[in-house]
Amino acid sequence: MCAFLFFYGRQRYAALAIFSSALGPFMGAFEYSQATLRIFGDDLIPEDVSNLLGGTATKSKKKGDEDVSKISGKVRIAKTGSWHFQAKKREPEDLNAQIEAILSQLTSDLAIWKKLYQSYKVDMFCGLFMGNWNDGFSLSPEIMLALGQRGIVLSLDVYSGSDD
């Protein structure tokens, strides 16, 4: 994995490159991927975020809301407000398409995104699920630029596969 930090005028940008099968025949693609835009904040009101972004959350809650676990039935109280917008699972992995699907359904107004990332924690949470011991992927420059312009942190969780 390679990370680069570069400056353009007074703006600071980060680029992430994770080498993939597109760069060589010896690395397989991830088995599948999931991507979710997440916004967190103690004073976050989900309806306000939906109105600003022009999209309805796939999951949201206000600080103090009760959340019942679907598995255990246990009731938890939300420690902070949250707004999630999830793309459909892709098999095999296609984070570029998933991130594009999320961003294309929401506002492109960078002033609104700036207001959100200055007020809340904003990230694109991506789960990458390996089918083998050595899988890889890449993000396009257009996707990296779109995330950077909107102040969206890219968070990656990589889950190992098993080779029998």
Backbone as ProteinMPNN parsed JSONL, in Angstrom:
{"seq_chain_A": "MCAFLFFYGRQRYAALAIFSSALGPFMGAFEYSQATLRIFGDDLIPEDVSNLLGGTATKSKKKGDEDVSKISGKVRIAKTGSWHFQAKKREPEDLNAQIEAILSQLTSDLAIWKKLYQSYKVDMFCGLFMGNWNDGFSLSPEIMLALGQRGIVLSLDVYSGSDD", "coords_chain_A": {"N_chain_A": [[0.846, -1.157, 0.0], [0.516, 2.25, -0.756], [0.752, 5.587, 0.28], [0.17, 8.979, -0.436], [0.864, 12.393, 0.087], [-0.013, 15.52, -1.011], [0.254, 18.955, -2.094], [-1.805, 21.537, -3.331], [-1.822, 24.659, -4.17], [-3.179, 26.209, -1.394], [-4.523, 24.069, -0.511], [-4.641, 20.805, 0.881], [-4.121, 17.506, -0.051], [-4.736, 14.013, 0.099], [-3.663, 10.958, -1.245], [-4.441, 7.618, -1.957], [-3.128, 4.574, -2.821], [-3.649, 1.318, -3.533], [-2.256, -1.482, -4.613], [-3.424, -3.538, -7.227], [-5.099, -6.236, -8.995], [-5.337, -5.052, -11.433], [-2.908, -4.025, -11.889], [-1.218, -6.104, -12.196], [-0.876, -9.662, -12.824], [-0.759, -11.28, -10.568], [-2.168, -10.822, -8.263], [-5.216, -11.26, -6.693], [-8.692, -10.194, -6.907], [-10.666, -8.671, -4.324], [-13.132, -10.628, -2.649], [-15.722, -9.617, -2.032], [-17.285, -6.385, -1.438], [-18.318, -3.702, 0.737], [-19.77, -0.503, 1.177], [-20.246, 2.447, 3.026], [-21.41, 5.662, 3.612], [-20.801, 7.567, 6.405], [-21.906, 9.667, 9.009], [-21.287, 11.336, 11.984], [-22.227, 12.799, 15.124], [-22.751, 14.531, 18.198], [-24.793, 16.454, 18.299], [-26.187, 15.899, 16.034], [-28.912, 15.855, 13.846], [-30.744, 13.617, 12.195], [-32.728, 14.115, 10.148], [-32.121, 16.722, 9.363], [-29.589, 16.389, 8.189], [-30.284, 14.709, 6.064], [-31.894, 16.491, 4.607], [-29.998, 18.46, 3.914], [-28.184, 16.968, 2.326], [-29.829, 15.885, 0.411], [-30.771, 13.288, 0.298], [-32.099, 10.223, 1.628], [-31.322, 8.643, 4.652], [-30.014, 5.313, 5.051], [-29.841, 4.25, 7.483], [-30.222, 5.67, 10.663], [-29.893, 7.684, 13.653], [-30.628, 9.628, 16.588], [-28.685, 11.109, 19.197], [-29.093, 9.399, 22.219], [-31.27, 7.921, 21.398], [-33.024, 4.787, 21.472], [-31.71, 1.634, 20.561], [-32.321, -1.464, 19.304], [-30.819, -4.559, 19.285], [-30.785, -6.708, 16.525], [-29.958, -9.299, 16.632], [-29.402, -10.131, 19.367], [-31.419, -8.891, 20.779], [-30.922, -7.072, 22.701], [-31.141, -3.891, 24.252], [-29.734, -0.853, 23.406], [-28.446, 2.402, 24.081], [-28.013, 5.152, 22.0], [-24.898, 6.654, 21.829], [-24.094, 8.819, 20.429], [-25.252, 10.92, 17.724], [-26.123, 9.647, 14.471], [-25.806, 9.172, 10.911], [-26.288, 7.197, 8.187], [-25.513, 6.075, 4.9], [-25.831, 3.591, 2.779], [-24.308, 1.662, 0.209], [-25.188, -0.904, -2.188], [-24.075, -4.246, -1.658], [-21.182, -5.444, -3.336], [-20.147, -7.993, -5.449], [-17.854, -9.49, -7.394], [-15.598, -7.373, -5.471], [-16.092, -3.852, -5.845], [-15.332, -1.036, -5.174], [-15.039, 1.509, -6.326], [-17.376, 1.793, -7.926], [-19.324, 1.555, -5.928], [-18.817, 3.742, -4.197], [-19.157, 5.822, -6.023], [-21.877, 5.393, -6.594], [-23.046, 6.09, -4.143], [-22.21, 8.838, -3.78], [-23.276, 10.019, -6.084], [-25.961, 10.124, -5.619], [-26.333, 12.082, -3.822], [-25.995, 15.558, -2.794], [-23.867, 17.658, -4.8], [-22.849, 19.975, -3.981], [-20.225, 21.616, -2.723], [-19.993, 23.427, -0.633], [-21.958, 22.684, 1.175], [-21.008, 20.155, 1.915], [-18.646, 20.989, 3.155], [-19.658, 22.357, 5.365], [-20.769, 20.172, 6.706], [-18.491, 18.473, 7.237], [-17.045, 20.152, 8.86], [-18.618, 20.322, 11.08], [-19.238, 17.742, 11.921], [-18.146, 14.277, 12.272], [-17.129, 12.752, 9.387], [-17.094, 10.008, 7.266], [-16.179, 7.557, 4.761], [-16.919, 4.454, 5.079], [-15.527, 1.402, 4.427], [-15.807, -1.999, 3.835], [-13.777, -4.672, 3.076], [-13.61, -7.827, 1.783], [-11.735, -10.623, 1.8], [-11.055, -13.346, -0.386], [-8.936, -14.924, -0.655], [-5.514, -15.301, 0.487], [-4.112, -13.162, -0.505], [-5.27, -10.5, -1.784], [-6.321, -7.616, -3.69], [-7.018, -4.124, -4.508], [-7.966, -1.11, -6.292], [-8.377, 2.438, -6.225], [-9.93, 4.875, -8.211], [-8.537, 7.934, -9.579], [-10.528, 9.875, -9.828], [-12.463, 9.142, -7.936], [-10.968, 9.367, -5.565], [-10.447, 12.12, -5.622], [-13.071, 13.152, -5.496], [-13.848, 12.302, -2.904], [-11.917, 13.69, -1.355], [-12.487, 16.405, -2.01], [-14.903, 16.705, -0.745], [-14.273, 16.417, 1.873], [-14.268, 13.904, 3.017], [-13.266, 11.259, 4.952], [-11.509, 8.293, 4.18], [-12.17, 5.158, 5.311], [-10.972, 1.985, 5.894], [-11.754, -1.39, 6.351], [-10.383, -4.486, 6.455], [-11.038, -7.795, 5.849], [-9.872, -10.993, 6.405], [-9.602, -13.777, 4.187], [-9.93, -17.328, 3.855], [-7.662, -19.832, 3.016], [-7.952, -23.059, 2.154]], "CA_chain_A": [[0.0, 0.0, 0.0], [1.268, 3.49, -0.809], [-0.038, 6.783, 0.539], [0.871, 10.171, -0.872], [0.298, 13.657, 0.514], [0.483, 16.559, -1.89], [-0.364, 20.253, -1.898], [-2.187, 22.296, -4.513], [-2.119, 25.94, -3.552], [-3.269, 26.077, 0.061], [-5.26, 22.849, -0.22], [-3.847, 19.602, 1.122], [-4.832, 16.329, -0.523], [-4.075, 12.73, 0.31], [-4.032, 9.955, -2.235], [-4.175, 6.261, -1.508], [-3.058, 3.597, -3.907], [-3.442, -0.05, -3.09], [-2.04, -2.132, -5.888], [-4.424, -4.566, -7.456], [-4.968, -7.096, -10.163], [-5.213, -4.208, -12.616], [-1.488, -3.719, -12.055], [-0.439, -7.32, -12.388], [-1.689, -10.872, -12.813], [-0.479, -12.127, -9.416], [-2.973, -10.445, -7.11], [-6.628, -11.423, -6.977], [-9.618, -9.168, -6.443], [-11.407, -9.004, -3.114], [-14.336, -11.407, -2.932], [-16.811, -8.642, -2.106], [-17.061, -5.139, -0.697], [-19.454, -2.915, 1.18], [-19.389, 0.888, 1.415], [-21.268, 3.244, 3.712], [-21.087, 7.011, 4.048], [-21.236, 7.7, 7.79], [-21.753, 10.994, 9.614], [-21.52, 11.214, 13.415], [-22.107, 13.997, 15.946], [-23.656, 14.55, 19.346], [-25.964, 17.29, 18.025], [-26.67, 15.555, 14.693], [-30.328, 15.559, 13.652], [-30.74, 12.914, 10.914], [-33.571, 14.763, 9.138], [-31.398, 17.896, 8.862], [-28.545, 15.891, 7.294], [-30.981, 14.259, 4.852], [-32.303, 17.682, 3.856], [-28.801, 19.086, 3.342], [-27.572, 16.122, 1.296], [-30.797, 15.532, -0.625], [-30.949, 11.836, 0.272], [-32.607, 9.636, 2.87], [-30.389, 7.694, 5.267], [-30.407, 3.908, 5.139], [-29.883, 4.0, 8.929], [-29.887, 6.898, 11.387], [-30.423, 7.841, 15.007], [-30.2, 10.781, 17.366], [-28.076, 10.768, 20.477], [-30.091, 9.053, 23.222], [-32.271, 6.994, 20.86], [-32.854, 3.369, 21.783], [-31.39, 0.773, 19.424], [-32.496, -2.856, 19.712], [-30.025, -5.481, 18.481], [-31.592, -7.702, 15.812], [-29.463, -10.632, 16.981], [-29.567, -10.467, 20.785], [-32.584, -8.234, 21.358], [-30.447, -6.158, 23.732], [-31.4, -2.479, 23.989], [-28.604, 0.057, 23.632], [-28.738, 3.822, 23.914], [-27.036, 5.763, 21.093], [-24.006, 7.59, 22.523], [-23.983, 9.986, 19.566], [-26.136, 10.857, 16.564], [-25.477, 9.073, 13.283], [-26.521, 9.144, 9.633], [-25.58, 6.261, 7.301], [-26.051, 5.88, 3.543], [-25.096, 2.399, 2.368], [-24.424, 1.139, -1.149], [-25.416, -2.342, -2.261], [-22.901, -5.123, -1.641], [-20.661, -5.78, -4.666], [-19.425, -9.254, -5.515], [-16.656, -9.191, -6.619], [-15.4, -6.004, -4.968], [-16.05, -2.721, -6.769], [-15.504, 0.161, -4.349], [-15.238, 2.69, -7.167], [-18.796, 1.867, -8.282], [-20.123, 1.763, -4.726], [-18.642, 5.128, -3.746], [-19.824, 6.64, -7.045], [-23.325, 5.252, -6.394], [-23.413, 6.88, -2.965], [-22.021, 10.273, -4.002], [-24.127, 10.504, -7.175], [-27.328, 10.282, -5.113], [-26.323, 13.161, -2.847], [-25.62, 16.853, -3.354], [-22.48, 17.895, -5.206], [-22.52, 21.306, -3.471], [-19.088, 21.47, -1.811], [-20.217, 24.267, 0.554], [-22.739, 21.86, 2.116], [-20.081, 19.152, 2.451], [-17.726, 21.665, 4.07], [-20.414, 22.584, 6.597], [-20.909, 18.886, 7.391], [-17.238, 17.955, 7.811], [-16.597, 21.055, 9.927], [-19.498, 20.137, 12.235], [-19.377, 16.337, 12.296], [-17.17, 13.316, 11.757], [-17.655, 12.217, 8.131], [-16.193, 9.056, 6.622], [-16.674, 6.518, 3.865], [-16.468, 3.222, 5.72], [-15.528, 0.343, 3.422], [-15.411, -3.335, 4.233], [-13.214, -5.461, 1.977], [-13.63, -9.212, 2.237], [-10.799, -11.392, 0.994], [-11.348, -14.737, -0.656], [-7.63, -15.582, -0.615], [-4.565, -14.654, 1.39], [-3.487, -12.011, -1.156], [-6.193, -9.819, -2.688], [-6.03, -6.192, -3.766], [-7.967, -3.27, -5.226], [-7.473, 0.242, -6.538], [-9.376, 3.501, -6.319], [-9.638, 5.778, -9.326], [-8.241, 9.318, -9.184], [-11.784, 10.623, -9.736], [-13.089, 8.823, -6.644], [-10.148, 9.97, -4.504], [-10.671, 13.562, -5.675], [-14.428, 13.42, -5.002], [-13.821, 12.163, -1.45], [-11.121, 14.786, -0.815], [-13.206, 17.677, -2.158], [-16.016, 16.715, 0.196], [-13.757, 16.267, 3.234], [-14.67, 12.584, 3.506], [-12.168, 10.357, 5.295], [-11.692, 6.926, 3.71], [-11.871, 4.182, 6.356], [-10.974, 0.645, 5.313], [-11.669, -2.58, 7.18], [-10.056, -5.612, 5.585], [-11.324, -9.063, 6.51], [-9.107, -12.024, 5.703], [-10.265, -14.981, 3.714], [-9.195, -18.507, 4.256], [-7.235, -20.761, 1.977], [-7.936, -24.397, 2.753]], "C_chain_A": [[0.898, 1.227, 0.0], [0.324, 4.644, -0.519], [0.803, 7.992, 0.172], [0.132, 11.393, -0.339], [0.858, 14.722, -0.411], [-0.326, 17.835, -1.681], [-0.664, 20.883, -3.24], [-2.649, 23.641, -3.99], [-2.102, 25.779, -2.047], [-4.025, 24.816, 0.475], [-4.302, 21.683, -0.022], [-4.692, 18.402, 0.713], [-4.037, 15.087, -0.175], [-4.558, 11.777, -0.768], [-3.624, 8.593, -1.706], [-4.156, 5.368, -2.729], [-2.778, 2.242, -3.294], [-3.388, -0.876, -4.363], [-2.916, -3.357, -6.035], [-4.134, -5.38, -8.693], [-4.877, -6.281, -11.45], [-3.741, -3.896, -12.9], [-0.636, -4.961, -12.244], [-1.286, -8.555, -12.229], [-1.56, -11.701, -11.544], [-1.3, -11.791, -8.186], [-4.443, -10.542, -7.488], [-7.447, -10.261, -6.46], [-10.27, -9.629, -5.148], [-12.7, -9.708, -3.499], [-15.566, -10.512, -3.014], [-16.48, -7.433, -1.255], [-18.395, -4.52, -0.309], [-18.947, -1.508, 1.474], [-20.563, 1.644, 2.018], [-20.705, 4.618, 4.027], [-21.654, 7.156, 5.444], [-20.952, 9.118, 8.276], [-22.162, 10.863, 11.079], [-21.393, 12.573, 14.108], [-23.138, 14.006, 17.052], [-24.927, 15.359, 19.065], [-26.557, 17.019, 16.635], [-28.158, 15.211, 14.727], [-30.44, 14.915, 12.265], [-31.564, 13.588, 9.812], [-32.879, 15.984, 8.541], [-30.308, 17.48, 7.873], [-29.171, 15.424, 5.983], [-31.384, 15.443, 3.985], [-31.11, 18.365, 3.196], [-28.247, 18.29, 2.17], [-28.538, 15.738, 0.175], [-31.0, 14.035, -0.765], [-31.403, 11.342, 1.63], [-31.627, 8.582, 3.375], [-30.929, 6.27, 5.185], [-30.501, 3.485, 6.606], [-29.507, 5.309, 9.607], [-30.464, 6.856, 12.787], [-29.875, 9.119, 15.626], [-29.536, 10.281, 18.633], [-29.197, 10.52, 21.483], [-31.187, 8.133, 22.721], [-31.962, 5.573, 21.308], [-32.614, 2.604, 20.499], [-31.462, -0.663, 19.914], [-31.719, -3.739, 18.745], [-30.931, -6.523, 17.844], [-31.196, -9.123, 16.205], [-29.796, -10.993, 18.423], [-30.831, -9.899, 21.413], [-32.224, -7.226, 22.439], [-30.697, -4.704, 23.307], [-30.159, -1.67, 24.335], [-29.073, 1.485, 23.394], [-27.627, 4.428, 23.056], [-26.229, 6.815, 21.847], [-23.804, 8.871, 21.723], [-24.983, 9.838, 18.427], [-25.39, 10.282, 15.373], [-26.419, 9.094, 12.087], [-25.699, 8.279, 8.705], [-26.3, 6.174, 5.961], [-25.233, 4.769, 2.906], [-25.375, 2.034, 0.918], [-24.711, -0.352, -1.083], [-24.08, -3.074, -2.262], [-22.486, -5.427, -3.08], [-19.824, -7.045, -4.589], [-19.101, -9.543, -6.974], [-16.593, -7.705, -6.251], [-15.409, -4.989, -6.102], [-16.317, -1.441, -5.984], [-15.708, 1.414, -5.175], [-16.717, 2.869, -7.502], [-19.663, 2.146, -7.064], [-20.026, 3.208, -4.241], [-19.313, 6.087, -4.726], [-21.341, 6.582, -6.863], [-23.805, 6.083, -5.205], [-23.351, 8.374, -3.278], [-22.954, 10.826, -5.08], [-25.576, 10.716, -6.729], [-27.461, 11.435, -4.121], [-25.848, 14.453, -3.502], [-24.149, 16.901, -3.766], [-22.01, 19.276, -4.733], [-21.439, 21.189, -2.389], [-19.224, 22.338, -0.56], [-21.016, 23.49, 1.612], [-21.842, 20.802, 2.736], [-19.118, 19.775, 3.449], [-18.412, 21.917, 5.415], [-20.526, 21.283, 7.396], [-19.598, 18.416, 8.013], [-16.649, 18.89, 8.852], [-17.408, 20.845, 11.212], [-19.505, 18.721, 12.79], [-18.183, 15.511, 11.819], [-17.804, 12.659, 10.533], [-16.639, 11.23, 7.572], [-16.942, 8.144, 5.659], [-16.084, 5.227, 4.408], [-16.633, 2.081, 4.727], [-15.034, -0.962, 4.023], [-14.972, -4.104, 3.001], [-13.023, -6.878, 2.479], [-12.817, -10.067, 1.273], [-11.31, -12.814, 0.788], [-10.097, -15.584, -0.564], [-6.721, -14.829, 0.338], [-3.966, -13.389, 0.795], [-4.436, -11.436, -2.198], [-5.86, -8.334, -2.691], [-7.111, -5.44, -4.527], [-7.303, -1.938, -5.503], [-8.65, 1.202, -6.562], [-8.964, 4.436, -7.433], [-9.298, 7.175, -8.805], [-9.515, 10.149, -9.02], [-12.482, 10.378, -8.401], [-12.303, 9.456, -5.502], [-10.356, 11.475, -4.457], [-12.044, 13.916, -5.106], [-14.493, 13.313, -3.482], [-13.082, 13.346, -0.815], [-11.833, 16.126, -0.887], [-14.327, 17.815, -1.137], [-15.563, 16.566, 1.646], [-14.107, 14.93, 3.851], [-13.425, 11.735, 3.729], [-12.502, 8.976, 4.746], [-11.239, 5.981, 4.811], [-12.019, 2.79, 5.758], [-10.869, -0.415, 6.401], [-11.458, -3.751, 6.241], [-10.23, -6.888, 6.389], [-10.667, -10.176, 5.723], [-10.008, -13.178, 5.287], [-9.479, -16.176, 4.222], [-8.86, -19.341, 3.046], [-7.148, -22.124, 2.633], [-6.83, -25.236, 2.201]], "O_chain_A": [[1.926, 1.247, 0.677], [-0.796, 4.668, -1.028], [2.005, 8.026, 0.436], [-1.099, 11.415, -0.319], [2.073, 14.82, -0.579], [-1.441, 17.802, -1.16], [0.127, 20.777, -4.177], [-3.74, 23.755, -3.431], [-1.133, 25.273, -1.482], [-4.155, 24.526, 1.664], [-3.272, 21.596, -0.69], [-5.857, 18.303, 1.098], [-2.806, 15.11, -0.158], [-5.728, 11.795, -1.15], [-2.574, 8.448, -1.08], [-5.06, 5.408, -3.563], [-1.772, 2.056, -2.61], [-4.369, -0.955, -5.103], [-3.121, -4.114, -5.086], [-3.097, -5.244, -9.342], [-4.384, -6.783, -12.46], [-3.38, -3.546, -14.024], [0.575, -4.849, -12.437], [-2.32, -8.509, -11.562], [-2.202, -12.747, -11.444], [-1.131, -12.433, -7.15], [-4.868, -9.969, -8.491], [-6.965, -9.445, -5.675], [-10.409, -10.827, -4.903], [-13.289, -9.423, -4.542], [-16.361, -10.626, -3.947], [-15.536, -7.441, -0.464], [-19.434, -4.769, -0.921], [-17.83, -1.335, 1.961], [-21.708, 1.506, 1.587], [-19.644, 4.731, 4.641], [-22.839, 6.907, 5.666], [-19.899, 9.689, 7.992], [-23.237, 10.35, 11.388], [-20.558, 13.394, 13.729], [-24.264, 13.544, 16.868], [-26.008, 15.001, 19.53], [-27.34, 17.821, 16.125], [-28.604, 14.388, 15.527], [-30.249, 15.598, 11.259], [-31.134, 13.624, 8.659], [-33.026, 16.259, 7.35], [-30.117, 18.129, 6.845], [-28.646, 15.713, 4.907], [-31.231, 15.403, 2.764], [-31.199, 18.8, 2.048], [-27.882, 18.86, 1.142], [-28.105, 15.311, -0.896], [-31.364, 13.56, -1.84], [-31.127, 11.964, 2.655], [-31.163, 7.734, 2.612], [-32.138, 6.046, 5.242], [-31.152, 2.494, 6.935], [-28.575, 5.987, 9.174], [-31.393, 6.101, 13.076], [-28.816, 9.619, 15.245], [-29.793, 9.166, 19.086], [-30.131, 11.314, 21.596], [-31.963, 7.61, 23.521], [-30.804, 5.2, 21.498], [-33.233, 2.883, 19.472], [-30.743, -1.04, 20.838], [-31.93, -3.679, 17.533], [-31.745, -7.149, 18.524], [-32.009, -10.043, 16.119], [-30.401, -12.034, 18.682], [-31.269, -10.369, 22.463], [-33.104, -6.597, 23.027], [-30.488, -4.34, 22.15], [-29.608, -1.795, 25.429], [-29.983, 1.733, 22.603], [-26.445, 4.244, 23.344], [-26.789, 7.744, 22.428], [-23.39, 9.892, 22.273], [-25.503, 8.747, 18.194], [-24.17, 10.413, 15.273], [-27.641, 9.042, 12.225], [-24.533, 8.582, 8.452], [-27.529, 6.196, 5.896], [-24.077, 4.976, 2.537], [-26.515, 2.085, 0.455], [-24.502, -0.988, -0.05], [-23.086, -2.583, -2.798], [-23.338, -5.641, -3.942], [-18.911, -7.154, -3.77], [-20.023, -9.824, -7.74], [-17.428, -6.903, -6.671], [-14.83, -5.212, -7.165], [-17.382, -0.835, -6.106], [-16.468, 2.297, -4.777], [-17.254, 3.969, -7.377], [-20.636, 2.895, -7.156], [-21.04, 3.825, -3.913], [-19.961, 7.05, -4.314], [-22.017, 7.606, -6.967], [-24.863, 6.708, -5.271], [-24.326, 9.094, -3.067], [-23.377, 11.979, -4.998], [-26.333, 11.417, -7.401], [-28.555, 11.731, -3.64], [-25.356, 14.441, -4.63], [-23.299, 16.26, -3.148], [-20.897, 19.695, -5.051], [-21.705, 20.722, -1.281], [-18.631, 22.021, 0.471], [-20.765, 23.633, 2.808], [-21.899, 20.57, 3.943], [-18.805, 19.169, 4.473], [-17.815, 21.714, 6.472], [-20.393, 21.29, 8.62], [-19.574, 18.008, 9.174], [-15.824, 18.46, 9.657], [-16.934, 21.157, 12.305], [-19.748, 18.515, 13.979], [-17.333, 15.988, 11.068], [-18.885, 12.078, 10.626], [-15.464, 11.563, 7.418], [-18.16, 7.986, 5.735], [-14.901, 4.942, 4.221], [-17.735, 1.819, 4.244], [-13.971, -1.014, 4.643], [-15.697, -4.18, 2.009], [-12.35, -7.103, 3.485], [-13.16, -10.216, 0.1], [-11.921, -13.403, 1.68], [-10.169, -16.804, -0.413], [-7.124, -13.827, 0.928], [-3.36, -12.606, 1.526], [-4.408, -11.84, -3.36], [-5.186, -7.849, -1.782], [-8.008, -6.044, -5.115], [-6.208, -1.665, -5.01], [-9.776, 0.82, -6.881], [-7.785, 4.755, -7.583], [-9.725, 7.553, -7.714], [-9.571, 11.031, -8.164], [-13.03, 11.305, -7.805], [-12.89, 10.017, -4.577], [-10.434, 12.054, -3.374], [-12.173, 14.862, -4.329], [-15.128, 14.145, -2.834], [-13.567, 13.935, 0.152], [-11.792, 16.903, 0.067], [-14.657, 18.924, -0.717], [-16.394, 16.586, 2.554], [-14.23, 14.822, 5.071], [-12.632, 11.52, 2.812], [-13.648, 8.533, 4.834], [-10.073, 5.99, 5.204], [-13.057, 2.456, 5.187], [-9.998, -0.342, 7.268], [-12.259, -3.982, 5.335], [-9.652, -7.048, 7.464], [-10.874, -10.297, 4.516], [-11.007, -13.5, 5.93], [-8.485, -16.03, 4.933], [-9.69, -19.529, 2.156], [-6.362, -22.325, 3.559], [-6.674, -26.391, 2.598]]}, "name": "protein", "num_of_chains": 1, "seq": "MCAFLFFYGRQRYAALAIFSSALGPFMGAFEYSQATLRIFGDDLIPEDVSNLLGGTATKSKKKGDEDVSKISGKVRIAKTGSWHFQAKKREPEDLNAQIEAILSQLTSDLAIWKKLYQSYKVDMFCGLFMGNWNDGFSLSPEIMLALGQRGIVLSLDVYSGSDD"}
